C-alpha cells in the first residue's frame, strides 16, 4: 500500500493488463510516472493518462510565476 512502484505491484498490474487484453477488452491506466506510462503502452494499454490535471496546472503556474519573480 502506498508504493505503486513496488515490484509485486508492477507484476500484478502487468498481469492484469494481459488478462484484460485476453478478454478482448481495452486496458488503460493512470500514472504520474512517464517511464511507467511508456511501459504500459508497450504492454498494450490503449489509453494511458500521464499525470493529473491539478499537477499539470500547479507545475505550469509555478513555472510561470518563477519567470516573473526577481
PDB file of N, CA, C, O and CB in Angstrom:
ATOM      1  N   UNK A   1       0.838  -1.174   0.000  1.00  0.00           N
ATOM      2  CA  UNK A   1       0.000   0.000   0.000  1.00  0.00           C
ATOM      3  C   UNK A   1       0.888   1.244   0.000  1.00  0.00           C
ATOM      4  O   UNK A   1       1.818   1.344   0.800  1.00  0.00           O
ATOM      5  CB  UNK A   1      -0.956  -0.006   1.215  1.00  0.00           C
ATOM      6  N   UNK A   2       0.610   2.165  -0.871  1.00  0.00           N
ATOM      7  CA  UNK A   2       1.371   3.403  -0.902  1.00  0.00           C
ATOM      8  C   UNK A   2       2.683   3.321  -1.658  1.00  0.00           C
ATOM      9  O   UNK A   2       3.455   4.279  -1.648  1.00  0.00           O
ATOM     10  CB  UNK A   2       1.640   3.840   0.473  1.00  0.00           C
ATOM     11  N   UNK A   3       2.955   2.199  -2.314  1.00  0.00           N
ATOM     12  CA  UNK A   3       4.198   2.060  -3.065  1.00  0.00           C
ATOM     13  C   UNK A   3       3.877   1.497  -4.457  1.00  0.00           C
ATOM     14  O   UNK A   3       4.072   0.308  -4.707  1.00  0.00           O
ATOM     15  CB  UNK A   3       5.212   1.137  -2.305  1.00  0.00           C
ATOM     16  N   UNK A   4       3.380   2.364  -5.367  1.00  0.00           N
ATOM     17  CA  UNK A   4       2.955   1.880  -6.680  1.00  0.00           C
ATOM     18  C   UNK A   4       4.086   1.346  -7.563  1.00  0.00           C
ATOM     19  O   UNK A   4       3.821   0.727  -8.593  1.00  0.00           O
ATOM     20  CB  UNK A   4       2.263   2.977  -7.399  1.00  0.00           C
ATOM     21  N   UNK A   5       5.337   1.578  -7.171  1.00  0.00           N
ATOM     22  CA  UNK A   5       6.465   1.092  -7.972  1.00  0.00           C
ATOM     23  C   UNK A   5       7.083  -0.184  -7.392  1.00  0.00           C
ATOM     24  O   UNK A   5       8.108  -0.655  -7.884  1.00  0.00           O
ATOM     25  CB  UNK A   5       7.530   2.174  -8.077  1.00  0.00           C
ATOM     26  N   UNK A   6       6.466  -0.739  -6.356  1.00  0.00           N
ATOM     27  CA  UNK A   6       6.982  -1.980  -5.771  1.00  0.00           C
ATOM     28  C   UNK A   6       6.900  -3.087  -6.821  1.00  0.00           C
ATOM     29  O   UNK A   6       5.906  -3.172  -7.542  1.00  0.00           O
ATOM     30  CB  UNK A   6       6.182  -2.375  -4.478  1.00  0.00           C
ATOM     31  N   UNK A   7       7.921  -3.932  -6.920  1.00  0.00           N
ATOM     32  CA  UNK A   7       7.925  -4.990  -7.936  1.00  0.00           C
ATOM     33  C   UNK A   7       6.677  -5.877  -7.907  1.00  0.00           C
ATOM     34  O   UNK A   7       6.193  -6.290  -8.961  1.00  0.00           O
ATOM     35  CB  UNK A   7       9.146  -5.850  -7.758  1.00  0.00           C
ATOM     36  N   UNK A   8       6.156  -6.171  -6.725  1.00  0.00           N
ATOM     37  CA  UNK A   8       4.954  -7.004  -6.638  1.00  0.00           C
ATOM     38  C   UNK A   8       3.745  -6.286  -7.240  1.00  0.00           C
ATOM     39  O   UNK A   8       2.909  -6.906  -7.897  1.00  0.00           O
ATOM     40  CB  UNK A   8       4.668  -7.383  -5.172  1.00  0.00           C
ATOM     41  N   UNK A   9       3.662  -4.981  -7.012  1.00  0.00           N
ATOM     42  CA  UNK A   9       2.556  -4.187  -7.557  1.00  0.00           C
ATOM     43  C   UNK A   9       2.673  -4.127  -9.079  1.00  0.00           C
ATOM     44  O   UNK A   9       1.687  -4.329  -9.789  1.00  0.00           O
ATOM     45  CB  UNK A   9       2.550  -2.750  -6.952  1.00  0.00           C
ATOM     46  N   UNK A  10       3.862  -3.854  -9.573  1.00  0.00           N
ATOM     47  CA  UNK A  10       4.081  -3.769 -11.020  1.00  0.00           C
ATOM     48  C   UNK A  10       3.755  -5.098 -11.701  1.00  0.00           C
ATOM     49  O   UNK A  10       3.190  -5.117 -12.794  1.00  0.00           O
ATOM     50  CB  UNK A  10       5.536  -3.364 -11.321  1.00  0.00           C
ATOM     51  N   UNK A  11       4.109  -6.198 -11.059  1.00  0.00           N
ATOM     52  CA  UNK A  11       3.814  -7.519 -11.616  1.00  0.00           C
ATOM     53  C   UNK A  11       2.306  -7.735 -11.726  1.00  0.00           C
ATOM     54  O   UNK A  11       1.822  -8.221 -12.749  1.00  0.00           O
ATOM     55  CB  UNK A  11       4.448  -8.623 -10.750  1.00  0.00           C
ATOM     56  N   UNK A  12       1.569  -7.380 -10.689  1.00  0.00           N
ATOM     57  CA  UNK A  12       0.115  -7.551 -10.709  1.00  0.00           C
ATOM     58  C   UNK A  12      -0.516  -6.663 -11.781  1.00  0.00           C
ATOM     59  O   UNK A  12      -1.449  -7.087 -12.464  1.00  0.00           O
ATOM     60  CB  UNK A  12      -0.487  -7.226  -9.325  1.00  0.00           C
ATOM     61  N   UNK A  13      -0.021  -5.447 -11.933  1.00  0.00           N
ATOM     62  CA  UNK A  13      -0.560  -4.559 -12.970  1.00  0.00           C
ATOM     63  C   UNK A  13      -0.309  -5.144 -14.355  1.00  0.00           C
ATOM     64  O   UNK A  13      -1.218  -5.178 -15.184  1.00  0.00           O
ATOM     65  CB  UNK A  13       0.069  -3.152 -12.865  1.00  0.00           C
ATOM     66  N   UNK A  14       0.909  -5.603 -14.612  1.00  0.00           N
ATOM     67  CA  UNK A  14       1.216  -6.205 -15.914  1.00  0.00           C
ATOM     68  C   UNK A  14       0.337  -7.436 -16.175  1.00  0.00           C
ATOM     69  O   UNK A  14      -0.172  -7.619 -17.280  1.00  0.00           O
ATOM     70  CB  UNK A  14       2.707  -6.593 -15.984  1.00  0.00           C
ATOM     71  N   UNK A  15       0.168  -8.273 -15.150  1.00  0.00           N
ATOM     72  CA  UNK A  15      -0.684  -9.457 -15.298  1.00  0.00           C
ATOM     73  C   UNK A  15      -2.133  -9.054 -15.558  1.00  0.00           C
ATOM     74  O   UNK A  15      -2.831  -9.694 -16.344  1.00  0.00           O
ATOM     75  CB  UNK A  15      -0.600 -10.342 -14.040  1.00  0.00           C
ATOM     76  N   UNK A  16      -2.572  -8.006 -14.905  1.00  0.00           N
ATOM     77  CA  UNK A  16      -3.949  -7.534 -15.089  1.00  0.00           C
ATOM     78  C   UNK A  16      -4.165  -7.000 -16.496  1.00  0.00           C
ATOM     79  O   UNK A  16      -5.202  -7.254 -17.109  1.00  0.00           O
ATOM     80  CB  UNK A  16      -4.285  -6.449 -14.063  1.00  0.00           C
ATOM     81  N   UNK A  17      -3.194  -6.265 -17.004  1.00  0.00           N
ATOM     82  CA  UNK A  17      -3.285  -5.757 -18.380  1.00  0.00           C
ATOM     83  C   UNK A  17      -3.400  -6.926 -19.349  1.00  0.00           C
ATOM     84  O   UNK A  17      -4.223  -6.900 -20.264  1.00  0.00           O
ATOM     85  CB  UNK A  17      -2.049  -4.877 -18.734  1.00  0.00           C
ATOM     86  N   UNK A  18      -2.582  -7.944 -19.153  1.00  0.00           N
ATOM     87  CA  UNK A  18      -2.622  -9.118 -20.028  1.00  0.00           C
ATOM     88  C   UNK A  18      -3.980  -9.814 -19.947  1.00  0.00           C
ATOM     89  O   UNK A  18      -4.518 -10.237 -20.970  1.00  0.00           O
ATOM     90  CB  UNK A  18      -1.499 -10.103 -19.656  1.00  0.00           C
ATOM     91  N   UNK A  19      -4.532  -9.936 -18.752  1.00  0.00           N
ATOM     92  CA  UNK A  19      -5.839 -10.596 -18.591  1.00  0.00           C
ATOM     93  C   UNK A  19      -6.955  -9.789 -19.250  1.00  0.00           C
ATOM     94  O   UNK A  19      -7.854 -10.353 -19.874  1.00  0.00           O
ATOM     95  CB  UNK A  19      -6.156 -10.802 -17.099  1.00  0.00           C
ATOM     96  N   UNK A  20      -6.892  -8.476 -19.108  1.00  0.00           N
ATOM     97  CA  UNK A  20      -7.904  -7.613 -19.735  1.00  0.00           C
ATOM     98  C   UNK A  20      -7.847  -7.763 -21.243  1.00  0.00           C
ATOM     99  O   UNK A  20      -8.877  -7.921 -21.897  1.00  0.00           O
ATOM    100  CB  UNK A  20      -7.696  -6.131 -19.335  1.00  0.00           C
ATOM    101  N   UNK A  21      -6.634  -7.712 -21.798  1.00  0.00           N
ATOM    102  CA  UNK A  21      -6.471  -7.865 -23.244  1.00  0.00           C
ATOM    103  C   UNK A  21      -6.951  -9.233 -23.712  1.00  0.00           C
ATOM    104  O   UNK A  21      -7.557  -9.345 -24.777  1.00  0.00           O
ATOM    105  CB  UNK A  21      -5.007  -7.662 -23.639  1.00  0.00           C
ATOM    106  N   UNK A  22      -6.684 -10.278 -22.922  1.00  0.00           N
ATOM    107  CA  UNK A  22      -7.090 -11.635 -23.284  1.00  0.00           C
ATOM    108  C   UNK A  22      -8.610 -11.770 -23.343  1.00  0.00           C
ATOM    109  O   UNK A  22      -9.136 -12.640 -24.037  1.00  0.00           O
ATOM    110  CB  UNK A  22      -6.517 -12.639 -22.287  1.00  0.00           C
ATOM    111  N   UNK A  23      -9.304 -10.910 -22.618  1.00  0.00           N
ATOM    112  CA  UNK A  23     -10.772 -10.915 -22.643  1.00  0.00           C
ATOM    113  C   UNK A  23     -11.316 -10.075 -23.795  1.00  0.00           C
ATOM    114  O   UNK A  23     -12.531  -9.961 -23.960  1.00  0.00           O
ATOM    115  CB  UNK A  23     -11.327 -10.394 -21.315  1.00  0.00           C
ATOM    116  N   UNK A  24     -10.424  -9.488 -24.592  1.00  0.00           N
ATOM    117  CA  UNK A  24     -10.850  -8.672 -25.714  1.00  0.00           C
ATOM    118  C   UNK A  24     -11.306  -7.278 -25.326  1.00  0.00           C
ATOM    119  O   UNK A  24     -12.009  -6.611 -26.084  1.00  0.00           O
ATOM    120  CB  UNK A  24     -11.942  -9.356 -26.432  1.00  0.00           C
ATOM    121  N   UNK A  25     -10.903  -6.843 -24.142  1.00  0.00           N
ATOM    122  CA  UNK A  25     -11.281  -5.516 -23.650  1.00  0.00           C
ATOM    123  C   UNK A  25     -10.099  -4.565 -23.743  1.00  0.00           C
ATOM    124  O   UNK A  25      -8.950  -4.993 -23.852  1.00  0.00           O
ATOM    125  CB  UNK A  25     -11.789  -5.595 -22.196  1.00  0.00           C
ATOM    126  N   UNK A  26     -10.392  -3.274 -23.700  1.00  0.00           N
ATOM    127  CA  UNK A  26      -9.354  -2.242 -23.757  1.00  0.00           C
ATOM    128  C   UNK A  26      -8.810  -1.997 -22.356  1.00  0.00           C
ATOM    129  O   UNK A  26      -9.564  -1.685 -21.434  1.00  0.00           O
ATOM    130  CB  UNK A  26      -9.909  -0.923 -24.367  1.00  0.00           C
ATOM    131  N   UNK A  27      -7.517  -2.138 -22.203  1.00  0.00           N
ATOM    132  CA  UNK A  27      -6.867  -1.873 -20.923  1.00  0.00           C
ATOM    133  C   UNK A  27      -6.384  -0.430 -20.899  1.00  0.00           C
ATOM    134  O   UNK A  27      -5.980   0.118 -21.925  1.00  0.00           O
ATOM    135  CB  UNK A  27      -5.685  -2.854 -20.680  1.00  0.00           C
ATOM    136  N   UNK A  28      -6.429   0.174 -19.729  1.00  0.00           N
ATOM    137  CA  UNK A  28      -5.936   1.536 -19.566  1.00  0.00           C
ATOM    138  C   UNK A  28      -5.515   1.772 -18.130  1.00  0.00           C
ATOM    139  O   UNK A  28      -5.850   0.999 -17.233  1.00  0.00           O
ATOM    140  CB  UNK A  28      -7.002   2.555 -19.983  1.00  0.00           C
ATOM    141  N   UNK A  29      -4.776   2.847 -17.927  1.00  0.00           N
ATOM    142  CA  UNK A  29      -4.246   3.121 -16.595  1.00  0.00           C
ATOM    143  C   UNK A  29      -3.902   4.602 -16.459  1.00  0.00           C
ATOM    144  O   UNK A  29      -3.695   5.297 -17.453  1.00  0.00           O
ATOM    145  CB  UNK A  29      -3.002   2.252 -16.314  1.00  0.00           C
ATOM    146  N   UNK A  30      -3.846   5.068 -15.226  1.00  0.00           N
ATOM    147  CA  UNK A  30      -3.405   6.422 -14.889  1.00  0.00           C
ATOM    148  C   UNK A  30      -2.134   6.306 -14.068  1.00  0.00           C
ATOM    149  O   UNK A  30      -2.082   5.551 -13.098  1.00  0.00           O
ATOM    150  CB  UNK A  30      -4.513   7.215 -14.108  1.00  0.00           C
ATOM    151  N   UNK A  31      -1.114   7.051 -14.455  1.00  0.00           N
ATOM    152  CA  UNK A  31       0.135   7.069 -13.704  1.00  0.00           C
ATOM    153  C   UNK A  31       0.765   8.451 -13.798  1.00  0.00           C
ATOM    154  O   UNK A  31       0.572   9.161 -14.785  1.00  0.00           O
ATOM    155  CB  UNK A  31       1.111   5.987 -14.226  1.00  0.00           C
ATOM    156  N   UNK A  32       1.496   8.821 -12.802  1.00  0.00           N
ATOM    157  CA  UNK A  32       2.229  10.082 -12.824  1.00  0.00           C
ATOM    158  C   UNK A  32       3.659   9.913 -13.305  1.00  0.00           C
ATOM    159  O   UNK A  32       4.405  10.888 -13.398  1.00  0.00           O
ATOM    160  CB  UNK A  32       2.228  10.703 -11.453  1.00  0.00           C
ATOM    161  N   UNK A  33       4.038   8.702 -13.605  1.00  0.00           N
ATOM    162  CA  UNK A  33       5.410   8.375 -13.965  1.00  0.00           C
ATOM    163  C   UNK A  33       5.506   8.152 -15.479  1.00  0.00           C
ATOM    164  O   UNK A  33       4.890   7.229 -16.012  1.00  0.00           O
ATOM    165  CB  UNK A  33       5.894   7.119 -13.193  1.00  0.00           C
ATOM    166  N   UNK A  34       6.270   8.990 -16.162  1.00  0.00           N
ATOM    167  CA  UNK A  34       6.368   8.901 -17.624  1.00  0.00           C
ATOM    168  C   UNK A  34       6.972   7.580 -18.086  1.00  0.00           C
ATOM    169  O   UNK A  34       6.527   7.018 -19.087  1.00  0.00           O
ATOM    170  CB  UNK A  34       7.199  10.053 -18.161  1.00  0.00           C
ATOM    171  N   UNK A  35       7.974   7.079 -17.378  1.00  0.00           N
ATOM    172  CA  UNK A  35       8.594   5.811 -17.768  1.00  0.00           C
ATOM    173  C   UNK A  35       7.594   4.668 -17.632  1.00  0.00           C
ATOM    174  O   UNK A  35       7.518   3.797 -18.499  1.00  0.00           O
ATOM    175  CB  UNK A  35       9.848   5.531 -16.910  1.00  0.00           C
ATOM    176  N   UNK A  36       6.833   4.673 -16.551  1.00  0.00           N
ATOM    177  CA  UNK A  36       5.809   3.640 -16.385  1.00  0.00           C
ATOM    178  C   UNK A  36       4.725   3.771 -17.443  1.00  0.00           C
ATOM    179  O   UNK A  36       4.215   2.766 -17.937  1.00  0.00           O
ATOM    180  CB  UNK A  36       5.189   3.719 -14.988  1.00  0.00           C
ATOM    181  N   UNK A  37       4.372   4.993 -17.792  1.00  0.00           N
ATOM    182  CA  UNK A  37       3.359   5.207 -18.830  1.00  0.00           C
ATOM    183  C   UNK A  37       3.816   4.569 -20.141  1.00  0.00           C
ATOM    184  O   UNK A  37       3.030   3.903 -20.817  1.00  0.00           O
ATOM    185  CB  UNK A  37       3.087   6.723 -19.031  1.00  0.00           C
ATOM    186  N   UNK A  38       5.070   4.769 -20.496  1.00  0.00           N
ATOM    187  CA  UNK A  38       5.601   4.162 -21.727  1.00  0.00           C
ATOM    188  C   UNK A  38       5.586   2.643 -21.626  1.00  0.00           C
ATOM    189  O   UNK A  38       5.280   1.948 -22.595  1.00  0.00           O
ATOM    190  CB  UNK A  38       7.037   4.660 -22.006  1.00  0.00           C
ATOM    191  N   UNK A  39       5.920   2.136 -20.445  1.00  0.00           N
ATOM    192  CA  UNK A  39       5.894   0.689 -20.222  1.00  0.00           C
ATOM    193  C   UNK A  39       4.489   0.142 -20.439  1.00  0.00           C
ATOM    194  O   UNK A  39       4.316  -0.887 -21.092  1.00  0.00           O
ATOM    195  CB  UNK A  39       6.386   0.349 -18.801  1.00  0.00           C
ATOM    196  N   UNK A  40       3.482   0.826 -19.893  1.00  0.00           N
ATOM    197  CA  UNK A  40       2.106   0.354 -20.021  1.00  0.00           C
ATOM    198  C   UNK A  40       1.619   0.407 -21.463  1.00  0.00           C
ATOM    199  O   UNK A  40       0.842  -0.451 -21.882  1.00  0.00           O
ATOM    200  CB  UNK A  40       1.187   1.176 -19.138  1.00  0.00           C
ATOM    201  N   UNK A  41       2.060   1.393 -22.220  1.00  0.00           N
ATOM    202  CA  UNK A  41       1.731   1.436 -23.654  1.00  0.00           C
ATOM    203  C   UNK A  41       2.351   0.215 -24.336  1.00  0.00           C
ATOM    204  O   UNK A  41       1.710  -0.438 -25.160  1.00  0.00           O
ATOM    205  CB  UNK A  41       2.246   2.768 -24.317  1.00  0.00           C
ATOM    206  N   UNK A  42       3.602  -0.085 -23.987  1.00  0.00           N
ATOM    207  CA  UNK A  42       4.279  -1.256 -24.558  1.00  0.00           C
ATOM    208  C   UNK A  42       3.567  -2.557 -24.165  1.00  0.00           C
ATOM    209  O   UNK A  42       3.578  -3.526 -24.925  1.00  0.00           O
ATOM    210  CB  UNK A  42       5.749  -1.300 -24.097  1.00  0.00           C
ATOM    211  N   UNK A  43       2.952  -2.579 -22.985  1.00  0.00           N
ATOM    212  CA  UNK A  43       2.224  -3.767 -22.530  1.00  0.00           C
ATOM    213  C   UNK A  43       0.880  -3.915 -23.237  1.00  0.00           C
ATOM    214  O   UNK A  43       0.238  -4.961 -23.143  1.00  0.00           O
ATOM    215  CB  UNK A  43       2.010  -3.706 -21.021  1.00  0.00           C
ATOM    216  N   UNK A  44       0.457  -2.874 -23.938  1.00  0.00           N
ATOM    217  CA  UNK A  44      -0.768  -2.966 -24.712  1.00  0.00           C
ATOM    218  C   UNK A  44      -1.927  -2.124 -24.216  1.00  0.00           C
ATOM    219  O   UNK A  44      -3.045  -2.279 -24.707  1.00  0.00           O
ATOM    220  CB  UNK A  44      -1.190  -4.349 -24.755  1.00  0.00           C
ATOM    221  N   UNK A  45      -1.698  -1.243 -23.266  1.00  0.00           N
ATOM    222  CA  UNK A  45      -2.775  -0.345 -22.838  1.00  0.00           C
ATOM    223  C   UNK A  45      -3.162   0.560 -24.003  1.00  0.00           C
ATOM    224  O   UNK A  45      -2.299   1.112 -24.685  1.00  0.00           O
ATOM    225  CB  UNK A  45      -2.343   0.503 -21.599  1.00  0.00           C
ATOM    226  N   UNK A  46      -4.453   0.703 -24.219  1.00  0.00           N
ATOM    227  CA  UNK A  46      -4.931   1.544 -25.315  1.00  0.00           C
ATOM    228  C   UNK A  46      -5.155   2.985 -24.885  1.00  0.00           C
ATOM    229  O   UNK A  46      -5.237   3.880 -25.727  1.00  0.00           O
ATOM    230  CB  UNK A  46      -6.212   0.979 -25.879  1.00  0.00           C
ATOM    231  N   UNK A  47      -5.254   3.213 -23.598  1.00  0.00           N
ATOM    232  CA  UNK A  47      -5.331   4.580 -23.098  1.00  0.00           C
ATOM    233  C   UNK A  47      -4.509   4.673 -21.822  1.00  0.00           C
ATOM    234  O   UNK A  47      -4.657   3.865 -20.905  1.00  0.00           O
ATOM    235  CB  UNK A  47      -6.809   5.011 -22.845  1.00  0.00           C
ATOM    236  N   UNK A  48      -3.642   5.676 -21.786  1.00  0.00           N
ATOM    237  CA  UNK A  48      -2.760   5.885 -20.642  1.00  0.00           C
ATOM    238  C   UNK A  48      -2.783   7.367 -20.306  1.00  0.00           C
ATOM    239  O   UNK A  48      -2.387   8.200 -21.121  1.00  0.00           O
ATOM    240  CB  UNK A  48      -1.299   5.390 -20.937  1.00  0.00           C
ATOM    241  N   UNK A  49      -3.242   7.690 -19.119  1.00  0.00           N
ATOM    242  CA  UNK A  49      -3.216   9.073 -18.651  1.00  0.00           C
ATOM    243  C   UNK A  49      -1.932   9.270 -17.857  1.00  0.00           C
ATOM    244  O   UNK A  49      -1.635   8.508 -16.936  1.00  0.00           O
ATOM    245  CB  UNK A  49      -4.482   9.415 -17.783  1.00  0.00           C
ATOM    246  N   UNK A  50      -1.186  10.287 -18.219  1.00  0.00           N
ATOM    247  CA  UNK A  50       0.083  10.551 -17.546  1.00  0.00           C
ATOM    248  C   UNK A  50      -0.076  11.814 -16.720  1.00  0.00           C
ATOM    249  O   UNK A  50      -0.218  12.909 -17.263  1.00  0.00           O
ATOM    250  CB  UNK A  50       1.258  10.691 -18.568  1.00  0.00           C
ATOM    251  N   UNK A  51      -0.052  11.656 -15.414  1.00  0.00           N
ATOM    252  CA  UNK A  51      -0.199  12.802 -14.524  1.00  0.00           C
ATOM    253  C   UNK A  51      -1.659  13.094 -14.225  1.00  0.00           C
ATOM    254  O   UNK A  51      -2.568  12.397 -14.675  1.00  0.00           O
ATOM    255  CB  UNK A  51       0.459  14.027 -15.130  1.00  0.00           C
ATOM    256  N   UNK A  52      -1.843  14.130 -13.464  1.00  0.00           N
ATOM    257  CA  UNK A  52      -3.187  14.544 -13.065  1.00  0.00           C
ATOM    258  C   UNK A  52      -3.348  16.031 -13.364  1.00  0.00           C
ATOM    259  O   UNK A  52      -2.380  16.791 -13.341  1.00  0.00           O
ATOM    260  CB  UNK A  52      -3.445  14.248 -11.552  1.00  0.00           C
ATOM    261  N   UNK A  53      -4.566  16.428 -13.641  1.00  0.00           N
ATOM    262  CA  UNK A  53      -4.839  17.811 -14.030  1.00  0.00           C
ATOM    263  C   UNK A  53      -4.253  18.820 -13.055  1.00  0.00           C
ATOM    264  O   UNK A  53      -3.605  19.786 -13.457  1.00  0.00           O
ATOM    265  CB  UNK A  53      -6.326  18.030 -14.146  1.00  0.00           C
ATOM    266  N   UNK A  54      -4.488  18.585 -11.767  1.00  0.00           N
ATOM    267  CA  UNK A  54      -4.034  19.566 -10.777  1.00  0.00           C
ATOM    268  C   UNK A  54      -2.513  19.676 -10.746  1.00  0.00           C
ATOM    269  O   UNK A  54      -1.980  20.757 -10.499  1.00  0.00           O
ATOM    270  CB  UNK A  54      -4.554  19.194  -9.390  1.00  0.00           C
ATOM    271  N   UNK A  55      -1.812  18.584 -10.991  1.00  0.00           N
ATOM    272  CA  UNK A  55      -0.349  18.641 -11.000  1.00  0.00           C
ATOM    273  C   UNK A  55       0.169  19.401 -12.220  1.00  0.00           C
ATOM    274  O   UNK A  55       1.113  20.184 -12.115  1.00  0.00           O
ATOM    275  CB  UNK A  55       0.239  17.225 -10.977  1.00  0.00           C
ATOM    276  N   UNK A  56      -0.448  19.170 -13.368  1.00  0.00           N
ATOM    277  CA  UNK A  56      -0.053  19.883 -14.582  1.00  0.00           C
ATOM    278  C   UNK A  56      -0.294  21.383 -14.410  1.00  0.00           C
ATOM    279  O   UNK A  56       0.560  22.197 -14.761  1.00  0.00           O
ATOM    280  CB  UNK A  56      -0.831  19.346 -15.809  1.00  0.00           C
ATOM    281  N   UNK A  57      -1.455  21.740 -13.872  1.00  0.00           N
ATOM    282  CA  UNK A  57      -1.775  23.144 -13.633  1.00  0.00           C
ATOM    283  C   UNK A  57      -0.818  23.764 -12.624  1.00  0.00           C
ATOM    284  O   UNK A  57      -0.317  24.868 -12.836  1.00  0.00           O
ATOM    285  CB  UNK A  57      -3.215  23.285 -13.145  1.00  0.00           C
ATOM    286  N   UNK A  58      -0.563  23.053 -11.523  1.00  0.00           N
ATOM    287  CA  UNK A  58       0.359  23.555 -10.499  1.00  0.00           C
ATOM    288  C   UNK A  58       1.752  23.783 -11.076  1.00  0.00           C
ATOM    289  O   UNK A  58       2.352  24.836 -10.860  1.00  0.00           O
ATOM    290  CB  UNK A  58       0.435  22.575  -9.320  1.00  0.00           C
ATOM    291  N   UNK A  59       2.265  22.801 -11.807  1.00  0.00           N
ATOM    292  CA  UNK A  59       3.616  22.915 -12.356  1.00  0.00           C
ATOM    293  C   UNK A  59       3.723  24.055 -13.353  1.00  0.00           C
ATOM    294  O   UNK A  59       4.722  24.775 -13.363  1.00  0.00           O
ATOM    295  CB  UNK A  59       4.028  21.614 -13.019  1.00  0.00           C
ATOM    296  N   UNK A  60       2.712  24.231 -14.191  1.00  0.00           N
ATOM    297  CA  UNK A  60       2.724  25.330 -15.155  1.00  0.00           C
ATOM    298  C   UNK A  60       2.643  26.680 -14.461  1.00  0.00           C
ATOM    299  O   UNK A  60       3.348  27.617 -14.835  1.00  0.00           O
ATOM    300  CB  UNK A  60       1.572  25.183 -16.139  1.00  0.00           C
ATOM    301  N   UNK A  61       1.789  26.782 -13.457  1.00  0.00           N
ATOM    302  CA  UNK A  61       1.654  28.040 -12.719  1.00  0.00           C
ATOM    303  C   UNK A  61       2.936  28.369 -11.966  1.00  0.00           C
ATOM    304  O   UNK A  61       3.348  29.528 -11.916  1.00  0.00           O
ATOM    305  CB  UNK A  61       0.476  27.966 -11.742  1.00  0.00           C
ATOM    306  N   UNK A  62       3.564  27.359 -11.383  1.00  0.00           N
ATOM    307  CA  UNK A  62       4.825  27.582 -10.666  1.00  0.00           C
ATOM    308  C   UNK A  62       5.914  28.039 -11.618  1.00  0.00           C
ATOM    309  O   UNK A  62       6.678  28.950 -11.299  1.00  0.00           O
ATOM    310  CB  UNK A  62       5.268  26.306  -9.939  1.00  0.00           C
ATOM    311  N   UNK A  63       5.990  27.413 -12.787  1.00  0.00           N
ATOM    312  CA  UNK A  63       6.997  27.810 -13.783  1.00  0.00           C
ATOM    313  C   UNK A  63       6.756  29.243 -14.275  1.00  0.00           C
ATOM    314  O   UNK A  63       7.699  30.021 -14.419  1.00  0.00           O
ATOM    315  CB  UNK A  63       6.981  26.833 -14.978  1.00  0.00           C
ATOM    316  N   UNK A  64       5.504  29.580 -14.527  1.00  0.00           N
ATOM    317  CA  UNK A  64       5.167  30.935 -14.979  1.00  0.00           C
ATOM    318  C   UNK A  64       5.514  31.951 -13.902  1.00  0.00           C
ATOM    319  O   UNK A  64       6.121  32.979 -14.201  1.00  0.00           O
ATOM    320  CB  UNK A  64       3.670  31.036 -15.345  1.00  0.00           C
ATOM    321  N   UNK A  65       5.148  31.686 -12.673  1.00  0.00           N
ATOM    322  CA  UNK A  65       5.451  32.608 -11.572  1.00  0.00           C
ATOM    323  C   UNK A  65       6.972  32.773 -11.427  1.00  0.00           C
ATOM    324  O   UNK A  65       7.465  33.873 -11.179  1.00  0.00           O
ATOM    325  CB  UNK A  65       4.829  32.091 -10.237  1.00  0.00           C
ATOM    326  N   UNK A  66       7.701  31.667 -11.584  1.00  0.00           N
ATOM    327  CA  UNK A  66       9.152  31.706 -11.462  1.00  0.00           C
ATOM    328  C   UNK A  66       9.809  32.589 -12.512  1.00  0.00           C
ATOM    329  O   UNK A  66      10.843  33.201 -12.244  1.00  0.00           O
ATOM    330  CB  UNK A  66       9.708  30.316 -11.557  1.00  0.00           C
ATOM    331  N   UNK A  67       9.232  32.663 -13.685  1.00  0.00           N
ATOM    332  CA  UNK A  67       9.797  33.510 -14.745  1.00  0.00           C
ATOM    333  C   UNK A  67       9.588  34.986 -14.459  1.00  0.00           C
ATOM    334  O   UNK A  67      10.279  35.820 -15.044  1.00  0.00           O
ATOM    335  CB  UNK A  67       9.179  33.158 -16.091  1.00  0.00           C
ATOM    336  N   UNK A  68       8.656  35.338 -13.574  1.00  0.00           N
ATOM    337  CA  UNK A  68       8.368  36.734 -13.281  1.00  0.00           C
ATOM    338  C   UNK A  68       8.884  37.196 -11.923  1.00  0.00           C
ATOM    339  O   UNK A  68       8.825  38.384 -11.602  1.00  0.00           O
ATOM    340  CB  UNK A  68       6.897  36.962 -13.352  1.00  0.00           C
ATOM    341  N   UNK A  69       9.385  36.268 -11.134  1.00  0.00           N
ATOM    342  CA  UNK A  69       9.965  36.641  -9.837  1.00  0.00           C
ATOM    343  C   UNK A  69      11.397  37.101 -10.055  1.00  0.00           C
ATOM    344  O   UNK A  69      12.099  36.618 -10.944  1.00  0.00           O
ATOM    345  CB  UNK A  69       9.916  35.447  -8.827  1.00  0.00           C
ATOM    346  N   UNK A  70      11.806  38.035  -9.232  1.00  0.00           N
ATOM    347  CA  UNK A  70      13.186  38.532  -9.386  1.00  0.00           C
ATOM    348  C   UNK A  70      14.179  37.737  -8.600  1.00  0.00           C
ATOM    349  O   UNK A  70      15.373  38.035  -8.631  1.00  0.00           O
ATOM    350  CB  UNK A  70      13.278  39.965  -8.973  1.00  0.00           C
TER     351      UNK A  70
END
